[in-house]
Amino acid sequence: MKTSATFYHAGCPVCIAAEQQLADAIDPARFDLEVVHLGEAKARIPEAEAVGVKSVPALVIAGQTFHINFGAAIADLK
């Protein structure tokens, strides 16, 4: 059974670099990865906040949030 993972980002250079690194690092046999561009999918910002995303890029794996570097605060995306 695959573990769910969601990568939230805003399309900034830091976010794009992190997305490219994740694409190479995440094993698709183990993880079901969804990439969410919050700049384009603003309706999903409350969802990201609910799982603890405070800034992007951020990766949520099985409900645990990991902040990667700092591209933008979630408040800046609203």
N, C-alpha and C positions, 0 to 999 in steps of 0.2 A: 504494500500500500504506500502511495506517495504522500509526502508531507507537503502541505500547502505553504507557499511563500508568495508574498506580494512585495514588489519593489515600487515604492512611490517616488516620483520625481517631478521636476518642473521644467525640464528641457534645457536647463542651464548647462554650461560646459562641464562643471563639476559633476552634475547628474548624468550627463551623457557618457562621460568617462567611467563613472561607476557602473552604469548599465552595461557598457562593453566589457568591463572586468567581470561582472556577474555572469554575463552570457558565456564566458569562457570557463568560469569557476563552478557554476552550479551544475550538478549532475542531473540531467533530465530523467534519468531512470529512478532517482530518489525524490526529486522535488517537482511539484507542479507549480511553476513560476508564472505569475501574472505581473505584467508591467503596467503601471497606472501613471499616466502623465497628468498630474493634477492641474497643470495650466490649461489643458484641453478638456479635462473631466472634472470641472469645479464641483459638480454635484457629489463627488466622492470625497471631498474634503472632510465632511463630518465623520465619515467612515474611518478615514485616516486618523483623525483626532481621537476617535473612540478607542483605537488600538494603541494610542500613546505616541503617535507621530507628532513631534514638535518642530522638526525641520526636515528638509529634504536635501539630499537623497536619504531614504530610509528603507530598510528591508525588514519585513515582518515575517518571521518563520514560526509557524505553529503558535501564533498568538504572542510571540515575544518580539519586541521592537528593538532594532539595532540602527542607530543613527550613524551615517557614513559621512565623514567630513562635514562641511556646512555649505550648502548652496543657497538656501533661502528658508526663512522662518515660515511656518505654516500660515501664520497671520498675514504674511505678505502676499499669499496666494488668493486670499479672499476677495 
